[in-house]
């Protein structure tokens, strides 16, 4: 199947939110709250965007999206492009949309002079793991992800 990848614009805000909802449903997570949805649109398309979004589309409309941003590697002294979301609607998989999105994000990392790309994959998502391994990605078994949020974050921040 054919398709294209393009940067999202403010005109795509409602479509982006639909895709984020679809990802939440797929991962069996709660959808973003109304306040979070407003922040997401502002952070994507406001005067100081915090992340980039690419959309994959084909003849049937939007198929998926990728959301990414830069972090920095002190040891490489270069940025790393963090891939936060790469999602293709389940009914649109197998048409090359995921590969086109991933390649477009990799091209963006290259354009920005990033030393690498990194992302997390849910351990149960074997479909995604197999996809990334086929592309040459390797898991970082020596690294453990930690998270601080909610009351614990507030407490340590003194808020």
C-alpha positions as CSV (number, residue, x, y, z in Angstrom):
1,X,0.0,0.0,0.0
2,X,1.1,3.5,-0.5
3,X,0.9,6.5,1.8
4,X,2.7,9.6,2.9
5,X,4.1,11.1,6.1
6,X,3.9,14.7,6.9
7,X,4.3,17.1,9.8
8,X,1.1,17.7,11.8
9,X,-0.3,21.3,11.8
10,X,-2.7,23.0,14.1
11,X,-5.5,22.0,11.6
12,X,-4.7,18.4,12.6
13,X,-5.3,18.9,16.3
14,X,-8.6,17.0,16.5
15,X,-7.1,14.2,14.5
16,X,-4.0,14.0,16.7
17,X,-6.3,13.8,19.8
18,X,-8.2,10.9,18.1
19,X,-5.0,9.0,17.5
20,X,-3.8,9.6,21.0
21,X,-7.1,8.2,22.3
22,X,-6.8,5.2,20.0
23,X,-3.3,4.5,21.4
24,X,-4.6,4.8,24.9
25,X,-7.4,2.3,24.1
26,X,-4.8,-0.1,22.5
27,X,-2.6,0.1,25.5
28,X,-5.6,-0.2,27.9
29,X,-4.8,3.2,29.5
30,X,-7.1,6.1,30.4
31,X,-7.6,8.6,27.7
32,X,-6.2,12.1,28.3
33,X,-8.4,14.3,30.5
34,X,-9.9,17.5,28.9
35,X,-7.2,19.6,30.6
36,X,-4.5,17.2,29.3
37,X,-6.0,17.4,25.8
38,X,-5.8,21.2,25.9
39,X,-2.1,21.1,27.0
40,X,-1.3,18.5,24.3
41,X,-2.6,20.8,21.6
42,X,-0.9,23.8,23.1
43,X,2.4,22.0,23.5
44,X,2.3,20.6,19.9
45,X,1.1,23.7,18.1
46,X,1.6,26.7,20.4
47,X,4.2,29.5,20.1
48,X,6.9,27.2,21.7
49,X,6.3,23.6,20.6
50,X,7.6,21.1,23.0
51,X,7.5,18.1,20.6
52,X,7.1,17.3,17.0
53,X,4.3,15.2,15.4
54,X,4.3,13.4,12.1
55,X,1.2,11.9,10.6
56,X,0.9,8.9,8.3
57,X,-1.9,8.9,5.8
58,X,-3.1,6.9,2.9
59,X,-6.1,6.7,0.6
60,X,-8.4,5.9,3.6
61,X,-7.2,8.9,5.7
62,X,-5.0,9.1,8.7
63,X,-3.4,5.9,9.7
64,X,-1.1,6.8,12.6
65,X,1.3,9.2,14.1
66,X,4.7,9.6,15.7
67,X,5.5,12.0,18.6
68,X,9.1,12.9,19.3
69,X,11.4,15.4,21.1
70,X,15.0,16.0,21.9
71,X,16.9,15.0,25.0
72,X,20.6,15.4,25.4
73,X,23.4,12.9,25.9
74,X,26.3,14.4,28.0
75,X,28.6,11.5,27.0
76,X,28.0,12.0,23.3
77,X,27.7,15.8,23.6
78,X,24.9,15.5,21.0
79,X,21.1,15.3,21.2
80,X,19.1,12.1,21.2
81,X,15.7,12.0,19.6
82,X,13.3,10.4,21.9
83,X,10.4,8.7,20.2
84,X,7.5,8.9,22.7
85,X,4.8,7.4,20.5
86,X,4.7,5.5,17.3
87,X,1.2,4.2,16.6
88,X,-0.7,2.9,13.6
89,X,-4.4,2.1,14.0
90,X,-4.7,-1.7,14.3
91,X,-7.0,-1.9,11.2
92,X,-4.4,0.0,9.1
93,X,-1.4,-2.1,10.0
94,X,0.5,-4.0,7.4
95,X,0.4,-1.2,4.8
96,X,3.8,0.2,5.6
97,X,2.6,3.2,7.6
98,X,4.7,2.3,10.7
99,X,7.8,1.8,8.6
100,X,7.2,5.2,6.8
101,X,6.7,6.9,10.2
102,X,9.8,5.3,11.7
103,X,12.0,6.2,8.7
104,X,10.7,9.8,8.8
105,X,11.5,10.1,12.6
106,X,15.0,8.6,11.9
107,X,15.5,11.2,9.1
108,X,14.5,14.0,11.5
109,X,17.1,12.7,14.0
110,X,19.7,12.7,11.3
111,X,18.7,16.2,10.2
112,X,19.0,17.5,13.7
113,X,22.5,15.9,14.2
114,X,21.3,13.5,16.8
115,X,23.7,10.8,17.9
116,X,20.9,8.2,18.4
117,X,17.2,7.6,18.8
118,X,15.6,5.9,21.8
119,X,12.2,4.8,22.9
120,X,10.4,2.5,25.3
121,X,8.3,-0.5,24.3
122,X,5.8,-2.2,26.6
123,X,7.0,-5.8,27.4
124,X,3.7,-7.3,26.3
125,X,3.8,-5.6,22.9
126,X,5.5,-8.3,20.9
127,X,4.3,-6.9,17.6
128,X,6.2,-3.7,18.3
129,X,9.2,-5.5,19.6
130,X,9.4,-7.6,16.5
131,X,9.0,-4.5,14.3
132,X,11.9,-2.7,16.0
133,X,14.2,-5.7,16.0
134,X,13.6,-6.2,12.2
135,X,14.7,-2.6,11.8
136,X,18.0,-3.2,13.6
137,X,17.1,-1.8,17.0
138,X,18.4,-3.5,20.1
139,X,17.0,-3.5,23.7
140,X,19.0,-1.9,26.4
141,X,18.9,-4.7,29.0
142,X,21.4,-2.9,31.3
143,X,19.1,0.1,31.8
144,X,16.0,0.2,34.0
145,X,13.4,2.9,33.6
146,X,12.2,4.7,36.7
147,X,9.2,7.1,37.0
148,X,8.4,9.7,39.6
149,X,4.9,11.2,39.4
150,X,1.9,12.5,41.3
151,X,2.3,12.9,45.1
152,X,5.8,11.5,45.0
153,X,6.9,14.1,42.5
154,X,5.1,16.9,44.4
155,X,6.8,15.8,47.7
156,X,10.3,15.6,46.3
157,X,9.8,19.0,44.5
158,X,8.6,20.6,47.7
159,X,5.3,21.5,46.1
